[in-house]
Amino acid sequence: MPEPTVVVLATDYFRSYSVVGLLAVIGVLFVAVAFAAGRLLRPVAPTPEKLLTYECGVDPVGEGWAHTQVRYYVYAFLYVIFAVDSIFLFPWATVFAADGYGATTLVEMFIFLGFLAVGLLYAWKKGVLTWM
């Protein structure tokens, strides 16, 4: 038979998860009610013009399938590299100054900067960093 303190700890543990589950259910219900209310309250008056594909205010011409070159993924990749870098460097600097964490955080940061350097090297090899 388990000790009473173990039972109390397990009860508190599952009670905290029940709160999280209840909030998740409330969130899903909130979204479902919002979508249902929008569907019931919106006017429905389809016309041929409303059913056309909208292309930034320009009437669509030609086929709906066109070959496009996607180059902006590299710019987004670079943004993520530098944004993540700046997000993690500031808290790292505060932890590095704390007693007992110096060597561990230094090694972790060099590993992190290594990953960022690999991403930057990839962008450099792709020619993204060259000025046109």
N, C-alpha and C positions, 0 to 999 in steps of 0.2 A: 504494500500500500504506500503510495507516494506521500511525502511529507506535505503538510498543509501549505508551507511557503512555496513549494513547487507548483501546487495547484493554483495558488493566488497569482504567481508570476505568469503561468500559462493563460489564465483568464484575462489578465491585463494585456497580455500579448495579442490574444485574439480579439479583444475588445478594440484595440487600436486599429487592427485591420478591418474590423466591421465598420468603423467610422470612415475609413478610406473607401470601402466598398459602397457605403451609403452615399457618400459624396459623388462617387462615380455614377451611380444610378441616377441621382438627382441631376447631374450634368447631362447625361444622355436623355433623360426625360425633358429637360429644358430645351435641348436642341430639337427633339422630336415635336414638342408642342409649338415651337417657333416655326418650324417648317410646315406643320399642319395648318397653323393659323395663316401663314402666308399663302398657302394653296387655297384656303377657303375664302380669303378676303380679296385676293387680287382679281382684277377684271380679266375676262377671257374674251378677246375679240381678235382671232387670228385673221390676218390678211396676207396676200401673196408677198407684199413688201416686207412684212414682219418675219416671214419664213425664209428670206434670203440670207445668205452668209454675209455677216457684217465685217468689212475690211477697212477699218479706220475711217469711215465716212465715205469711202470710194466704192462704187458699184463693182462687184467682182466681175472680172473678165477672164475668159479662158477656162482651162481645166482646174479642178479643185486640188489636184496633186501636182506639186511643183518641186523641183530639186533646189534645195537651198544649202548654202554652206554654213555650217555652224562653227563659228570661231570664238564666240564669246565664252565658251566653257572654260577656256584657258584664263581669261580675265577673272572669271568668277573663282576659279581655282586659286589664282594669285591673291585675290581678296581674302579668301578663307585662310590662306597661309598667314597673311599678315594680321588679320583680325584675331585669329586664334593665338598667334604669337603675342600680341599685345594684351590679350585677356589673361593669359597665363603668366606672363612675366611680372606683373605687378603683385599678385598674391605671392608668387615665389619669392620676391624680394623681401616681403615681410616675414615669411616663414624662415628664410635663410638667416635672418638676423636673430631668430630665437635660439635659445640655448639648446644644445643637443640635436639639432636638426641640420647643422651645416653641411656635413659630408654627404649625407643621404640626399638632401635636396639639390646639392651641387651635381651629383651623379645623375639624378633624375632630369635635371634641367639640361645637361649636356646630351642626354638621350633624346629629349624633346627637341632641342635645337638641331640635332642630327636629322630627325625626321623632317623638320622644316627645311633644312639644307638640301635634302633629297628632292623635296618638292620644288624648291627654287632652282636646283640644277636641271630638273625636268623642264621647267618653264624656259630656262636659258637655252637648253638643247632644242626646244621647239622654235626658238627665235622670237619669243614674245617680248623679250626685254630689249630688243633692238629698236632704236628710234627710226621712224620712217620718214 
